[in-house]
Amino acid sequence: MKLPESMQSKGLNVAIIMDGNGRWAARRGLPRVAGHRAGIASVRRIVEHAVDRGIARLTLYAFSSDNWRRPASEIQSIFWLLRAFLRLETQRLLRRGVRLQTIGRRDRLPKPVLREIEKAESATATGKCLHLCVALDYSSQESIARAAVGVTESLTNIGSSSLDIFKLMLTQALMMEGGEVDLLIRTGGEKRLSDFLLWESAYAELLFTDCMWPEFDKNDFDAALEEFHRRERRFGGLPTATLQSAASTV
Ligand code: FPP
């Protein structure tokens, strides 16, 4: 689908909760790992397309801190697939100008996965087109709590107790993670945020689709971007038309 110039989506910050891999597989009588494998193919497609659309930042929820509750065999499969993705895709990411980083805890990740992440992060550090953030062992509440502890310590040191400064510093601390999200997409039919980028999504446009992640393709991504561009973002203000008619009656 060819978007008009005004809808090229340059500079947007998009976040995706990639849900539905397991159900996609179950419906085909396949093991859950087949769903995750198909999910990786979807990641590859959507990252390519995000570059083509000029998206500035794409944050993908790959493994939440609560996902440790899954069976060990499924966790192993997810990390195996992630490691293979990093090993096979880093050069392509580099060529397309993608800078890859992960957010979330690193201390509980399997060591070989961590090594592959570090290699991919340093190999793609100069990427200027798309900032691809992969959320791994990620919990937004934990991120906010950690950032709050850091900011509280800094403010105590400089003797300030201003709530505005606290909020500003907290936002800056969290900008390093997800940045302020413009559009948050969740595939798989559920309508919840599951502890993902809670602070950063304060004014995000939310889009929930029944499409399972392995089936989410370029057209679905474009449809989501079109829906985003149709919405009027008011950030707590008034609709533009109301403001214009108010101004003309003054
Ligand atoms: C949600 O589907 C998906 C996951 C918890 C894992 C997704 C992770 C990957 C595809 C690897 C990501 C890799 C990169 C490179 C970003 P689900 O299993 O919860 O699906 P269900 O709700 O249908 O059971």
Boltz pocket constraint, residues with backbone or C-beta under 6 A from the ligand:
constraints:
  - pocket:
      binder: B
      contacts: [[A, 18], [A, 19], [A, 20], [A, 21], [A, 22], [A, 23], [A, 24], [A, 35], [A, 36], [A, 37], [A, 39], [A, 40], [A, 43], [A, 60], [A, 61], [A, 62], [A, 63], [A, 64], [A, 67], [A, 78], [A, 81], [A, 82], [A, 85], [A, 134], [A, 188]]
      max_distance: 6.0
